[in-house]
Amino acid sequence: MKINFVQASIAIALSLLIAYGLYSFQVGENKILLTIGSFVFMATTLLLTIGSNFETPRTTTNIRVVSGIFFVIALIGNIGFSFSKFSVPVYIMTNGILLLIFILIAYSINKAKQ
């Protein structure tokens, strides 16, 4: 895996801006949790979507598609959490399970050289 510095920096900056936007729209008392959780999830997916390359073009394409899908899922889910009151365990379990599934799929694709 090769990280492209400029594109990775853009991915992190974009994730920070989205996390700040979610922070400003949050109606409940879990603003910090939402900000940190959304940043970690979106930064992970965006780094693999636009900030990295893999050994084969096929692997790169497959991981970028999966990362893009999970980025959209994370964005929609965090927007939903932003406009509602939620409990801490529900948020952590939802985003944690989704992030771990994403990491497992990306790892499996990379390991299979697909």
N, C-alpha and C positions, 0 to 999 in steps of 0.2 A: 504494500500500500504506500502510495506517495501522496503527501499533503502539499497542495499548492498554497503558498503563504498568502498571497493577495486574496484569492477566492475564499480561503478559510477565514481570513480577517473580516471579509464582507459578510460571511455567514454568521460569525459571532456578533458582529455589529447589528445585523438584521434581527437576530434573536434577542439581543438586548433591547432594541427598540420595540419589538412586539411585546416582550415581557413588561416593559414600562407602560405600554398602552393598556395592557391587561390590568396592571396595577392601578392605573388611573380610573378605570371603569369598574373596579371591584366595589360591590355594595356592602359586603360583610366585613368581618374583623380579621379575615385570613389573608390580608393583602401580601404580606411578606412570603408566606407559603406559596401562594399562587404565582408570585413573581419568580421566586427561585425555582419552583417546580416546572413552570412553563419554559424558563430559560434553559434549564438542563435538558429537557426533552427536545425542545426545538433546536438547540445548538447541536445536539447529537445528530439529529436527523439532517439538518442543513449542512453540517460538516461533511457527511457522507454523500449528500446530494450534489453540492457544488464545489466542495473544497478538497476532494480526494480523487485519485485515480488508482486503479488496480492493475495487476499484471496483464490481464487480457481485456480487450474492449468489451467482450461479452459479460464478463464479471462486473466491470464498471457500469455497464448499462443496466444489468439486473439489480445491482445494489442501489443505483440511483432511482430506479422506478420504485423499489420497495421503500426507500427513504422518503421519496416524494409522497407516497401514499400515507405513510405514517406521520409525515409532517402535517398533511391536511387533517388527518384524524386528531393529532395533538392540538392543532389550531382550533378546530371546531369544538373539541372537548373543553379546552381552556377558556374559550369564549363563553361556552355554556356555564362553566364554573364561575366565570367573572361576573355574570349577571344574576347569579343566584347565591343564596346562602348555602354553605355546604359544611359538612363536618370534616375534620382533619383526617381521620382514618379512611373515609371514602375517597378523598382526593389522593392520598398517598397510595392506597391500594390500586385505584384505577390507573393512575399514571405510571406507577411502578410496574404493574403487570404488563401494560402496553409497551413500556420501554424495554422490559426484559424480553418480551416476544420479538420486538424489533431487533434487538441485539442478537438473539438466537437465529433469526432468519438471515440477517446479514452475515453472521459468522458461518452459517451453513452454506450459503451461496459462495462465500470466499473460499471455504474449505473444499467445496466440490469443484472449484475452478469453472463455475458456470458463468 
